[in-house]
Amino acid sequence: MTKPGQKQRPTVHKVAATVSPDDVRYLELQRDEVLKSDRRTDADKYLGVPPFQRSALFEYQQRQAQRSQPAAGGSATASSMPHAKRG
């Protein structure tokens, strides 16, 4: 903080980032693939609807698919499944 009547020194930030042109091309290719695979309409983009791979429905389907696969090395029993009826 400067005192009244005192000049403030300019702040200089030096960034020494070295990015190769190959890295830039690779990132541009990745960005182009993402944009090409985006199937949202202009209205969806305007409203902020996420791409399907980032949506809550996609995440829910992924969790369900993981739960439906039996665990490696053992089988799923009724006692380990919280939604199974117990008799």
N, CA, C and O atoms as a CHARMM CRD file, in Angstrom:
* protein
*
  348
    1    1 MET  N      0.84900  -1.16300   0.00000 PROA 1      0.00000
    2    1 MET  CA     0.00000   0.00000   0.00000 PROA 1      0.00000
    3    1 MET  C      0.90100   1.23400   0.00000 PROA 1      0.00000
    4    1 MET  O      1.92600   1.27400   0.68000 PROA 1      0.00000
    5    2 THR  N      0.50200   2.22000  -0.76300 PROA 2      0.00000
    6    2 THR  CA     1.30700   3.43500  -0.84200 PROA 2      0.00000
    7    2 THR  C      0.73900   4.50700   0.07000 PROA 2      0.00000
    8    2 THR  O     -0.45300   4.53300   0.37500 PROA 2      0.00000
    9    3 LYS  N      1.62700   5.38500   0.49000 PROA 3      0.00000
   10    3 LYS  CA     1.20700   6.50600   1.32900 PROA 3      0.00000
   11    3 LYS  C      0.65200   7.61300   0.43500 PROA 3      0.00000
   12    3 LYS  O      0.97500   7.66200  -0.75200 PROA 3      0.00000
   13    4 PRO  N     -0.17000   8.49100   0.97900 PROA 4      0.00000
   14    4 PRO  CA    -0.69100   9.57900   0.16800 PROA 4      0.00000
   15    4 PRO  C      0.45500  10.43400  -0.38300 PROA 4      0.00000
   16    4 PRO  O      1.38600  10.78300   0.34200 PROA 4      0.00000
   17    5 GLY  N      0.37100  10.76400  -1.67300 PROA 5      0.00000
   18    5 GLY  CA     1.38800  11.56700  -2.31700 PROA 5      0.00000
   19    5 GLY  C      2.56600  10.76700  -2.83400 PROA 5      0.00000
   20    5 GLY  O      3.46300  11.33200  -3.46000 PROA 5      0.00000
   21    6 GLN  N      2.58800   9.48300  -2.59100 PROA 6      0.00000
   22    6 GLN  CA     3.68400   8.63300  -3.04400 PROA 6      0.00000
   23    6 GLN  C      3.24200   7.90300  -4.31200 PROA 6      0.00000
   24    6 GLN  O      2.10000   7.45500  -4.41200 PROA 6      0.00000
   25    7 LYS  N      4.15300   7.78800  -5.27500 PROA 7      0.00000
   26    7 LYS  CA     3.83000   7.09700  -6.51400 PROA 7      0.00000
   27    7 LYS  C      3.88800   5.59000  -6.29700 PROA 7      0.00000
   28    7 LYS  O      4.73000   5.08000  -5.55800 PROA 7      0.00000
   29    8 GLN  N      2.97400   4.89700  -6.95800 PROA 8      0.00000
   30    8 GLN  CA     2.94800   3.44800  -6.85800 PROA 8      0.00000
   31    8 GLN  C      3.81000   2.86100  -7.97100 PROA 8      0.00000
   32    8 GLN  O      3.72100   3.27600  -9.12600 PROA 8      0.00000
   33    9 ARG  N      4.63200   1.90600  -7.61200 PROA 9      0.00000
   34    9 ARG  CA     5.47500   1.26000  -8.61000 PROA 9      0.00000
   35    9 ARG  C      4.64300   0.26800  -9.42300 PROA 9      0.00000
   36    9 ARG  O      3.79400  -0.43100  -8.87100 PROA 9      0.00000
   37   10 PRO  N      4.88500   0.20700 -10.72400 PROA 10     0.00000
   38   10 PRO  CA     4.13400  -0.74900 -11.54000 PROA 10     0.00000
   39   10 PRO  C      4.51700  -2.18600 -11.18000 PROA 10     0.00000
   40   10 PRO  O      5.67400  -2.47900 -10.88000 PROA 10     0.00000
   41   11 THR  N      3.54500  -3.05200 -11.21600 PROA 11     0.00000
   42   11 THR  CA     3.77400  -4.46100 -10.93200 PROA 11     0.00000
   43   11 THR  C      4.07900  -5.17700 -12.23900 PROA 11     0.00000
   44   11 THR  O      3.33800  -5.05000 -13.21400 PROA 11     0.00000
   45   12 VAL  N      5.14500  -5.91000 -12.25400 PROA 12     0.00000
   46   12 VAL  CA     5.55500  -6.62800 -13.45400 PROA 12     0.00000
   47   12 VAL  C      5.54800  -8.11400 -13.13300 PROA 12     0.00000
   48   12 VAL  O      6.17000  -8.56300 -12.17000 PROA 12     0.00000
   49   13 HSD  N      4.82700  -8.87100 -13.96600 PROA 13     0.00000
   50   13 HSD  CA     4.79100 -10.31900 -13.81300 PROA 13     0.00000
   51   13 HSD  C      5.49600 -10.93600 -15.00700 PROA 13     0.00000
   52   13 HSD  O      5.13300 -10.68100 -16.15600 PROA 13     0.00000
   53   14 LYS  N      6.48400 -11.73200 -14.73500 PROA 14     0.00000
   54   14 LYS  CA     7.19900 -12.40800 -15.80300 PROA 14     0.00000
   55   14 LYS  C      6.75600 -13.86300 -15.83600 PROA 14     0.00000
   56   14 LYS  O      6.78900 -14.57100 -14.83000 PROA 14     0.00000
   57   15 VAL  N      6.34500 -14.28300 -17.01500 PROA 15     0.00000
   58   15 VAL  CA     5.93500 -15.66900 -17.19400 PROA 15     0.00000
   59   15 VAL  C      6.86500 -16.28600 -18.21800 PROA 15     0.00000
   60   15 VAL  O      6.95100 -15.81900 -19.35300 PROA 15     0.00000
   61   16 ALA  N      7.54500 -17.31300 -17.82200 PROA 16     0.00000
   62   16 ALA  CA     8.47700 -17.98700 -18.72000 PROA 16     0.00000
   63   16 ALA  C      7.87000 -19.33600 -19.11000 PROA 16     0.00000
   64   16 ALA  O      8.29400 -20.38600 -18.62700 PROA 16     0.00000
   65   17 ALA  N      6.87900 -19.28500 -19.98600 PROA 17     0.00000
   66   17 ALA  CA     6.22400 -20.51300 -20.42500 PROA 17     0.00000
   67   17 ALA  C      6.79000 -20.91300 -21.77900 PROA 17     0.00000
   68   17 ALA  O      6.84400 -20.10800 -22.70900 PROA 17     0.00000
   69   18 THR  N      7.19800 -22.13500 -21.87000 PROA 18     0.00000
   70   18 THR  CA     7.68800 -22.63700 -23.14700 PROA 18     0.00000
   71   18 THR  C      6.74400 -23.72300 -23.61300 PROA 18     0.00000
   72   18 THR  O      6.64200 -24.79000 -23.00800 PROA 18     0.00000
   73   19 VAL  N      6.06200 -23.43200 -24.69100 PROA 19     0.00000
   74   19 VAL  CA     5.11300 -24.38100 -25.25800 PROA 19     0.00000
   75   19 VAL  C      5.57000 -24.67100 -26.67700 PROA 19     0.00000
   76   19 VAL  O      5.78300 -23.76200 -27.47900 PROA 19     0.00000
   77   20 SER  N      5.71300 -25.93600 -26.96400 PROA 20     0.00000
   78   20 SER  CA     6.17700 -26.30200 -28.30300 PROA 20     0.00000
   79   20 SER  C      5.02300 -26.20900 -29.30000 PROA 20     0.00000
   80   20 SER  O      3.86400 -26.37000 -28.91900 PROA 20     0.00000
   81   21 PRO  N      5.32400 -25.95500 -30.55600 PROA 21     0.00000
   82   21 PRO  CA     4.28100 -25.91400 -31.58400 PROA 21     0.00000
   83   21 PRO  C      3.53700 -27.24200 -31.71800 PROA 21     0.00000
   84   21 PRO  O      2.35700 -27.25800 -32.07100 PROA 21     0.00000
   85   22 ASP  N      4.22100 -28.35900 -31.43800 PROA 22     0.00000
   86   22 ASP  CA     3.55600 -29.66400 -31.49800 PROA 22     0.00000
   87   22 ASP  C      2.47500 -29.77800 -30.42800 PROA 22     0.00000
   88   22 ASP  O      1.40800 -30.33900 -30.67500 PROA 22     0.00000
   89   23 ASP  N      2.75200 -29.24400 -29.23900 PROA 23     0.00000
   90   23 ASP  CA     1.75700 -29.25900 -28.17300 PROA 23     0.00000
   91   23 ASP  C      0.53700 -28.44200 -28.57300 PROA 23     0.00000
   92   23 ASP  O     -0.59900 -28.84400 -28.32100 PROA 23     0.00000
   93   24 VAL  N      0.77500 -27.30800 -29.18800 PROA 24     0.00000
   94   24 VAL  CA    -0.32900 -26.45000 -29.60000 PROA 24     0.00000
   95   24 VAL  C     -1.16800 -27.15900 -30.65500 PROA 24     0.00000
   96   24 VAL  O     -2.39600 -27.14000 -30.58200 PROA 24     0.00000
   97   25 ARG  N     -0.51800 -27.78800 -31.64000 PROA 25     0.00000
   98   25 ARG  CA    -1.26600 -28.51700 -32.67900 PROA 25     0.00000
   99   25 ARG  C     -2.07900 -29.65000 -32.07300 PROA 25     0.00000
  100   25 ARG  O     -3.22700 -29.86500 -32.46300 PROA 25     0.00000
  101   26 TYR  N     -1.49700 -30.37600 -31.12300 PROA 26     0.00000
  102   26 TYR  CA    -2.20400 -31.48200 -30.48200 PROA 26     0.00000
  103   26 TYR  C     -3.43900 -30.97400 -29.74000 PROA 26     0.00000
  104   26 TYR  O     -4.51100 -31.57000 -29.84100 PROA 26     0.00000
  105   27 LEU  N     -3.29500 -29.88400 -29.00100 PROA 27     0.00000
  106   27 LEU  CA    -4.43100 -29.32900 -28.27000 PROA 27     0.00000
  107   27 LEU  C     -5.50800 -28.80600 -29.22400 PROA 27     0.00000
  108   27 LEU  O     -6.70000 -28.93000 -28.94400 PROA 27     0.00000
  109   28 GLU  N     -5.09000 -28.22800 -30.33800 PROA 28     0.00000
  110   28 GLU  CA    -6.06200 -27.77200 -31.33200 PROA 28     0.00000
  111   28 GLU  C     -6.81600 -28.94000 -31.93900 PROA 28     0.00000
  112   28 GLU  O     -8.02000 -28.84200 -32.17400 PROA 28     0.00000
  113   29 LEU  N     -6.12200 -30.05500 -32.19800 PROA 29     0.00000
  114   29 LEU  CA    -6.79300 -31.24500 -32.73300 PROA 29     0.00000
  115   29 LEU  C     -7.79800 -31.79500 -31.72900 PROA 29     0.00000
  116   29 LEU  O     -8.90300 -32.18700 -32.10500 PROA 29     0.00000
  117   30 GLN  N     -7.41800 -31.82500 -30.45800 PROA 30     0.00000
  118   30 GLN  CA    -8.34400 -32.29000 -29.41700 PROA 30     0.00000
  119   30 GLN  C     -9.57800 -31.39500 -29.36000 PROA 30     0.00000
  120   30 GLN  O    -10.70300 -31.88900 -29.28800 PROA 30     0.00000
  121   31 ARG  N     -9.36800 -30.07800 -29.39300 PROA 31     0.00000
  122   31 ARG  CA   -10.47900 -29.13400 -29.35600 PROA 31     0.00000
  123   31 ARG  C    -11.39300 -29.33300 -30.55900 PROA 31     0.00000
  124   31 ARG  O    -12.61600 -29.32000 -30.41700 PROA 31     0.00000
  125   32 ASP  N    -10.80600 -29.51700 -31.75200 PROA 32     0.00000
  126   32 ASP  CA   -11.60800 -29.71800 -32.95400 PROA 32     0.00000
  127   32 ASP  C    -12.44200 -30.99600 -32.87300 PROA 32     0.00000
  128   32 ASP  O    -13.58900 -31.01500 -33.32000 PROA 32     0.00000
  129   33 GLU  N    -11.87400 -32.06900 -32.30400 PROA 33     0.00000
  130   33 GLU  CA   -12.62300 -33.32100 -32.14500 PROA 33     0.00000
  131   33 GLU  C    -13.80200 -33.13200 -31.19400 PROA 33     0.00000
  132   33 GLU  O    -14.89700 -33.63800 -31.44500 PROA 33     0.00000
  133   34 VAL  N    -13.57700 -32.41000 -30.11300 PROA 34     0.00000
  134   34 VAL  CA   -14.65900 -32.16400 -29.15900 PROA 34     0.00000
  135   34 VAL  C    -15.76000 -31.34200 -29.80300 PROA 34     0.00000
  136   34 VAL  O    -16.94200 -31.64300 -29.63500 PROA 34     0.00000
  137   35 LEU  N    -15.38300 -30.31000 -30.53400 PROA 35     0.00000
  138   35 LEU  CA   -16.38300 -29.47700 -31.19600 PROA 35     0.00000
  139   35 LEU  C    -17.12800 -30.24900 -32.27400 PROA 35     0.00000
  140   35 LEU  O    -18.32500 -30.03900 -32.47400 PROA 35     0.00000
  141   36 LYS  N    -16.43000 -31.14000 -32.96900 PROA 36     0.00000
  142   36 LYS  CA   -17.06700 -31.92700 -34.02400 PROA 36     0.00000
  143   36 LYS  C    -18.06200 -32.93300 -33.44500 PROA 36     0.00000
  144   36 LYS  O    -19.08900 -33.21300 -34.06300 PROA 36     0.00000
  145   37 SER  N    -17.76600 -33.46900 -32.27600 PROA 37     0.00000
  146   37 SER  CA   -18.64000 -34.47500 -31.67000 PROA 37     0.00000
  147   37 SER  C    -19.80100 -33.85700 -30.89400 PROA 37     0.00000
  148   37 SER  O    -20.67400 -34.58000 -30.41400 PROA 37     0.00000
  149   38 ASP  N    -19.82000 -32.54600 -30.76700 PROA 38     0.00000
  150   38 ASP  CA   -20.87900 -31.86200 -30.02300 PROA 38     0.00000
  151   38 ASP  C    -22.15000 -31.83500 -30.85900 PROA 38     0.00000
  152   38 ASP  O    -22.17700 -31.23600 -31.93400 PROA 38     0.00000
  153   39 ARG  N    -23.19300 -32.47800 -30.37200 PROA 39     0.00000
  154   39 ARG  CA   -24.44800 -32.59200 -31.11800 PROA 39     0.00000
  155   39 ARG  C    -25.54700 -31.69000 -30.55800 PROA 39     0.00000
  156   39 ARG  O    -26.71800 -31.85200 -30.90000 PROA 39     0.00000
  157   40 ARG  N    -25.17200 -30.74500 -29.70100 PROA 40     0.00000
  158   40 ARG  CA   -26.17500 -29.85300 -29.12500 PROA 40     0.00000
  159   40 ARG  C    -26.64600 -28.83600 -30.15800 PROA 40     0.00000
  160   40 ARG  O    -25.90400 -28.46000 -31.06500 PROA 40     0.00000
  161   41 THR  N    -27.87900 -28.40300 -30.00400 PROA 41     0.00000
  162   41 THR  CA   -28.38900 -27.34900 -30.86300 PROA 41     0.00000
  163   41 THR  C    -27.89800 -26.00300 -30.33900 PROA 41     0.00000
  164   41 THR  O    -27.36300 -25.91200 -29.23400 PROA 41     0.00000
  165   42 ASP  N    -28.08600 -24.96700 -31.14100 PROA 42     0.00000
  166   42 ASP  CA   -27.68700 -23.63000 -30.69500 PROA 42     0.00000
  167   42 ASP  C    -28.46800 -23.22500 -29.44600 PROA 42     0.00000
  168   42 ASP  O    -27.93800 -22.55500 -28.56000 PROA 42     0.00000
  169   43 ALA  N    -29.73400 -23.63900 -29.39000 PROA 43     0.00000
  170   43 ALA  CA   -30.54700 -23.31300 -28.21400 PROA 43     0.00000
  171   43 ALA  C    -29.99000 -24.00800 -26.96600 PROA 43     0.00000
  172   43 ALA  O    -29.93900 -23.40500 -25.89400 PROA 43     0.00000
  173   44 ASP  N    -29.57700 -25.26200 -27.10000 PROA 44     0.00000
  174   44 ASP  CA   -28.98500 -25.97700 -25.97000 PROA 44     0.00000
  175   44 ASP  C    -27.71500 -25.28700 -25.48100 PROA 44     0.00000
  176   44 ASP  O    -27.49000 -25.15300 -24.27800 PROA 44     0.00000
  177   45 LYS  N    -26.89400 -24.85500 -26.42800 PROA 45     0.00000
  178   45 LYS  CA   -25.66300 -24.16100 -26.05700 PROA 45     0.00000
  179   45 LYS  C    -25.98400 -22.84200 -25.35300 PROA 45     0.00000
  180   45 LYS  O    -25.34700 -22.48400 -24.36200 PROA 45     0.00000
  181   46 TYR  N    -26.97000 -22.13500 -25.87400 PROA 46     0.00000
  182   46 TYR  CA   -27.35900 -20.85100 -25.27900 PROA 46     0.00000
  183   46 TYR  C    -27.88700 -21.04300 -23.86000 PROA 46     0.00000
  184   46 TYR  O    -27.60200 -20.24400 -22.96700 PROA 46     0.00000
  185   47 LEU  N    -28.65800 -22.10900 -23.66400 PROA 47     0.00000
  186   47 LEU  CA   -29.24100 -22.37600 -22.34700 PROA 47     0.00000
  187   47 LEU  C    -28.25100 -23.00400 -21.37500 PROA 47     0.00000
  188   47 LEU  O    -28.54300 -23.13300 -20.18600 PROA 47     0.00000
  189   48 GLY  N    -27.08300 -23.39600 -21.87500 PROA 48     0.00000
  190   48 GLY  CA   -26.05900 -23.94800 -20.99100 PROA 48     0.00000
  191   48 GLY  C    -26.20300 -25.42900 -20.73500 PROA 48     0.00000
  192   48 GLY  O    -25.68700 -25.93300 -19.73700 PROA 48     0.00000
  193   49 VAL  N    -26.89400 -26.14300 -21.61600 PROA 49     0.00000
  194   49 VAL  CA   -27.03100 -27.58700 -21.47400 PROA 49     0.00000
  195   49 VAL  C    -25.66100 -28.20700 -21.76400 PROA 49     0.00000
  196   49 VAL  O    -25.07700 -27.92900 -22.81100 PROA 49     0.00000
  197   50 PRO  N    -25.14000 -29.03800 -20.86300 PROA 50     0.00000
  198   50 PRO  CA   -23.80600 -29.59800 -21.07700 PROA 50     0.00000
  199   50 PRO  C    -23.82000 -30.65700 -22.18100 PROA 50     0.00000
  200   50 PRO  O    -24.86900 -31.22500 -22.48500 PROA 50     0.00000
  201   51 PRO  N    -22.66400 -30.92000 -22.77500 PROA 51     0.00000
  202   51 PRO  CA   -22.57700 -32.04200 -23.71700 PROA 51     0.00000
  203   51 PRO  C    -22.95700 -33.33100 -22.99500 PROA 51     0.00000
  204   51 PRO  O    -22.83800 -33.42600 -21.77300 PROA 51     0.00000
  205   52 PHE  N    -23.41700 -34.32400 -23.76400 PROA 52     0.00000
  206   52 PHE  CA   -23.93700 -35.53900 -23.14300 PROA 52     0.00000
  207   52 PHE  C    -22.91000 -36.21500 -22.24500 PROA 52     0.00000
  208   52 PHE  O    -23.27500 -36.74400 -21.19500 PROA 52     0.00000
  209   53 GLN  N    -21.63500 -36.21100 -22.62800 PROA 53     0.00000
  210   53 GLN  CA   -20.61100 -36.87300 -21.81900 PROA 53     0.00000
  211   53 GLN  C    -20.40700 -36.18100 -20.48300 PROA 53     0.00000
  212   53 GLN  O    -19.79700 -36.76300 -19.58600 PROA 53     0.00000
  213   54 ARG  N    -20.89100 -34.97700 -20.32200 PROA 54     0.00000
  214   54 ARG  CA   -20.75700 -34.25800 -19.05300 PROA 54     0.00000
  215   54 ARG  C    -22.08700 -34.10800 -18.33800 PROA 54     0.00000
  216   54 ARG  O    -22.16200 -33.41700 -17.32200 PROA 54     0.00000
  217   55 SER  N    -23.14100 -34.74000 -18.84600 PROA 55     0.00000
  218   55 SER  CA   -24.45900 -34.56300 -18.26100 PROA 55     0.00000
  219   55 SER  C    -24.66900 -35.49800 -17.06800 PROA 55     0.00000
  220   55 SER  O    -23.95700 -36.48800 -16.89800 PROA 55     0.00000
  221   56 ALA  N    -25.65000 -35.16300 -16.26100 PROA 56     0.00000
  222   56 ALA  CA   -25.98100 -35.98600 -15.09200 PROA 56     0.00000
  223   56 ALA  C    -26.53700 -37.34000 -15.53200 PROA 56     0.00000
  224   56 ALA  O    -26.29400 -38.35200 -14.87400 PROA 56     0.00000
  225   57 LEU  N    -27.28500 -37.36600 -16.64400 PROA 57     0.00000
  226   57 LEU  CA   -27.83000 -38.62800 -17.14400 PROA 57     0.00000
  227   57 LEU  C    -26.70600 -39.57700 -17.53900 PROA 57     0.00000
  228   57 LEU  O    -26.77000 -40.76700 -17.23300 PROA 57     0.00000
  229   58 PHE  N    -25.69000 -39.07400 -18.20700 PROA 58     0.00000
  230   58 PHE  CA   -24.56400 -39.90500 -18.61500 PROA 58     0.00000
  231   58 PHE  C    -23.83500 -40.46000 -17.39000 PROA 58     0.00000
  232   58 PHE  O    -23.48800 -41.64000 -17.35600 PROA 58     0.00000
  233   59 GLU  N    -23.60600 -39.61600 -16.39400 PROA 59     0.00000
  234   59 GLU  CA   -22.92900 -40.07200 -15.17500 PROA 59     0.00000
  235   59 GLU  C    -23.76100 -41.12700 -14.45400 PROA 59     0.00000
  236   59 GLU  O    -23.21500 -42.09700 -13.92900 PROA 59     0.00000
  237   60 TYR  N    -25.08300 -40.94200 -14.42600 PROA 60     0.00000
  238   60 TYR  CA   -25.96400 -41.92100 -13.79200 PROA 60     0.00000
  239   60 TYR  C    -25.87900 -43.25200 -14.53200 PROA 60     0.00000
  240   60 TYR  O    -25.78600 -44.30800 -13.90500 PROA 60     0.00000
  241   61 GLN  N    -25.91300 -43.20500 -15.86900 PROA 61     0.00000
  242   61 GLN  CA   -25.83000 -44.43500 -16.65400 PROA 61     0.00000
  243   61 GLN  C    -24.49100 -45.13200 -16.44500 PROA 61     0.00000
  244   61 GLN  O    -24.43200 -46.36100 -16.41100 PROA 61     0.00000
  245   62 GLN  N    -23.42000 -44.36300 -16.30600 PROA 62     0.00000
  246   62 GLN  CA   -22.10700 -44.95600 -16.04600 PROA 62     0.00000
  247   62 GLN  C    -22.08200 -45.65900 -14.69400 PROA 62     0.00000
  248   62 GLN  O    -21.55200 -46.76400 -14.57500 PROA 62     0.00000
  249   63 ARG  N    -22.65700 -45.01800 -13.67300 PROA 63     0.00000
  250   63 ARG  CA   -22.70200 -45.64900 -12.34400 PROA 63     0.00000
  251   63 ARG  C    -23.53400 -46.92500 -12.37200 PROA 63     0.00000
  252   63 ARG  O    -23.16200 -47.92200 -11.75300 PROA 63     0.00000
  253   64 GLN  N    -24.65300 -46.90100 -13.08400 PROA 64     0.00000
  254   64 GLN  CA   -25.49400 -48.09300 -13.17200 PROA 64     0.00000
  255   64 GLN  C    -24.75800 -49.22000 -13.89500 PROA 64     0.00000
  256   64 GLN  O    -24.86500 -50.38200 -13.50400 PROA 64     0.00000
  257   65 ALA  N    -24.02200 -48.88500 -14.93400 PROA 65     0.00000
  258   65 ALA  CA   -23.26800 -49.90300 -15.66900 PROA 65     0.00000
  259   65 ALA  C    -22.17800 -50.50500 -14.79200 PROA 65     0.00000
  260   65 ALA  O    -21.92500 -51.70700 -14.86000 PROA 65     0.00000
  261   66 GLN  N    -21.52700 -49.68000 -13.96500 PROA 66     0.00000
  262   66 GLN  CA   -20.49500 -50.19800 -13.07200 PROA 66     0.00000
  263   66 GLN  C    -21.09400 -51.08800 -12.00200 PROA 66     0.00000
  264   66 GLN  O    -20.48800 -52.09200 -11.62600 PROA 66     0.00000
  265   67 ARG  N    -22.25900 -50.74600 -11.50800 PROA 67     0.00000
  266   67 ARG  CA   -22.90300 -51.56000 -10.47500 PROA 67     0.00000
  267   67 ARG  C    -23.39500 -52.89000 -11.03400 PROA 67     0.00000
  268   67 ARG  O    -23.40300 -53.89700 -10.32600 PROA 67     0.00000
  269   68 SER  N    -23.80600 -52.89800 -12.30500 PROA 68     0.00000
  270   68 SER  CA   -24.35400 -54.11800 -12.87800 PROA 68     0.00000
  271   68 SER  C    -23.26600 -55.13300 -13.20000 PROA 68     0.00000
  272   68 SER  O    -23.55600 -56.32100 -13.34700 PROA 68     0.00000
  273   69 GLN  N    -22.01100 -54.68300 -13.31300 PROA 69     0.00000
  274   69 GLN  CA   -20.91600 -55.60800 -13.56800 PROA 69     0.00000
  275   69 GLN  C    -20.51400 -56.25900 -12.25400 PROA 69     0.00000
  276   69 GLN  O    -20.30300 -55.56400 -11.26000 PROA 69     0.00000
  277   70 PRO  N    -20.40400 -57.58600 -12.23400 PROA 70     0.00000
  278   70 PRO  CA   -20.00300 -58.24400 -10.98100 PROA 70     0.00000
  279   70 PRO  C    -18.57200 -57.87900 -10.61800 PROA 70     0.00000
  280   70 PRO  O    -17.73200 -57.65100 -11.48800 PROA 70     0.00000
  281   71 ALA  N    -18.31400 -57.82800  -9.32400 PROA 71     0.00000
  282   71 ALA  CA   -16.97700 -57.48700  -8.83400 PROA 71     0.00000
  283   71 ALA  C    -16.00800 -58.60300  -9.19900 PROA 71     0.00000
  284   71 ALA  O    -16.39000 -59.77200  -9.24000 PROA 71     0.00000
  285   72 ALA  N    -14.78900 -58.25400  -9.45800 PROA 72     0.00000
  286   72 ALA  CA   -13.77400 -59.24100  -9.82600 PROA 72     0.00000
  287   72 ALA  C    -13.45500 -60.12200  -8.62100 PROA 72     0.00000
  288   72 ALA  O    -13.19900 -59.62600  -7.52300 PROA 72     0.00000
  289   73 GLY  N    -13.47600 -61.43900  -8.84300 PROA 73     0.00000
  290   73 GLY  CA   -13.08000 -62.35900  -7.79000 PROA 73     0.00000
  291   73 GLY  C    -14.21700 -62.81300  -6.89200 PROA 73     0.00000
  292   73 GLY  O    -13.98300 -63.60600  -5.98000 PROA 73     0.00000
  293   74 GLY  N    -15.41900 -62.35200  -7.10700 PROA 74     0.00000
  294   74 GLY  CA   -16.52900 -62.77900  -6.26600 PROA 74     0.00000
  295   74 GLY  C    -17.85000 -62.47700  -6.93200 PROA 74     0.00000
  296   74 GLY  O    -17.92000 -61.70400  -7.88800 PROA 74     0.00000
  297   75 SER  N    -18.88700 -63.08900  -6.42400 PROA 75     0.00000
  298   75 SER  CA   -20.20700 -62.84900  -7.00100 PROA 75     0.00000
  299   75 SER  C    -21.00600 -61.97400  -6.04900 PROA 75     0.00000
  300   75 SER  O    -20.75900 -61.95800  -4.84300 PROA 75     0.00000
  301   76 ALA  N    -21.95800 -61.25500  -6.60200 PROA 76     0.00000
  302   76 ALA  CA   -22.79400 -60.36900  -5.79800 PROA 76     0.00000
  303   76 ALA  C    -23.86200 -61.20100  -5.10200 PROA 76     0.00000
  304   76 ALA  O    -24.53700 -62.01700  -5.73100 PROA 76     0.00000
  305   77 THR  N    -24.00700 -60.99000  -3.81200 PROA 77     0.00000
  306   77 THR  CA   -25.02300 -61.70900  -3.05700 PROA 77     0.00000
  307   77 THR  C    -26.13200 -60.74500  -2.67100 PROA 77     0.00000
  308   77 THR  O    -25.97400 -59.52700  -2.75400 PROA 77     0.00000
  309   78 ALA  N    -27.24300 -61.30200  -2.25400 PROA 78     0.00000
  310   78 ALA  CA   -28.39200 -60.46800  -1.89300 PROA 78     0.00000
  311   78 ALA  C    -28.07300 -59.59900  -0.68100 PROA 78     0.00000
  312   78 ALA  O    -28.57500 -58.48000  -0.57500 PROA 78     0.00000
  313   79 SER  N    -27.23400 -60.10800   0.24500 PROA 79     0.00000
  314   79 SER  CA   -26.93400 -59.31700   1.43200 PROA 79     0.00000
  315   79 SER  C    -26.04200 -58.11800   1.12500 PROA 79     0.00000
  316   79 SER  O    -26.06100 -57.13000   1.86000 PROA 79     0.00000
  317   80 SER  N    -25.25800 -58.19300   0.04000 PROA 80     0.00000
  318   80 SER  CA   -24.39000 -57.07700  -0.29700 PROA 80     0.00000
  319   80 SER  C    -25.09200 -56.03100  -1.16500 PROA 80     0.00000
  320   80 SER  O    -24.55800 -54.94500  -1.38500 PROA 80     0.00000
  321   81 MET  N    -26.27500 -56.35700  -1.64900 PROA 81     0.00000
  322   81 MET  CA   -27.00300 -55.42400  -2.49200 PROA 81     0.00000
  323   81 MET  C    -28.06300 -54.74100  -1.65100 PROA 81     0.00000
  324   81 MET  O    -28.96900 -55.41400  -1.16000 PROA 81     0.00000
  325   82 PRO  N    -27.98700 -53.43200  -1.46400 PROA 82     0.00000
  326   82 PRO  CA   -28.90800 -52.73500  -0.55800 PROA 82     0.00000
  327   82 PRO  C    -30.35700 -52.73400  -1.04300 PROA 82     0.00000
  328   82 PRO  O    -31.26800 -52.60300  -0.22600 PROA 82     0.00000
  329   83 HSD  N    -30.59000 -52.87400  -2.32200 PROA 83     0.00000
  330   83 HSD  CA   -31.95400 -52.80900  -2.84700 PROA 83     0.00000
  331   83 HSD  C    -32.61600 -54.18300  -2.94300 PROA 83     0.00000
  332   83 HSD  O    -33.78400 -54.27700  -3.32100 PROA 83     0.00000
  333   84 ALA  N    -31.88900 -55.24500  -2.60800 PROA 84     0.00000
  334   84 ALA  CA   -32.45000 -56.58900  -2.71600 PROA 84     0.00000
  335   84 ALA  C    -33.38300 -56.85900  -1.53700 PROA 84     0.00000
  336   84 ALA  O    -33.17000 -56.37800  -0.42300 PROA 84     0.00000
  337   85 LYS  N    -34.41500 -57.63800  -1.81900 PROA 85     0.00000
  338   85 LYS  CA   -35.36100 -58.00000  -0.75700 PROA 85     0.00000
  339   85 LYS  C    -34.74300 -59.05100   0.13100 PROA 85     0.00000
  340   85 LYS  O    -34.05800 -59.96300  -0.33200 PROA 85     0.00000
  341   86 ARG  N    -34.99600 -58.90700   1.39600 PROA 86     0.00000
  342   86 ARG  CA   -34.50500 -59.90500   2.33900 PROA 86     0.00000
  343   86 ARG  C    -35.69100 -60.68900   2.87100 PROA 86     0.00000
  344   86 ARG  O    -36.73200 -60.12500   3.20600 PROA 86     0.00000
  345   87 GLY  N    -35.51500 -61.97000   2.93800 PROA 87     0.00000
  346   87 GLY  CA   -36.65700 -62.79800   3.31000 PROA 87     0.00000
  347   87 GLY  C    -36.54800 -63.48100   4.56100 PROA 87     0.00000
  348   87 GLY  O    -37.46500 -64.20200   4.95400 PROA 87     0.00000
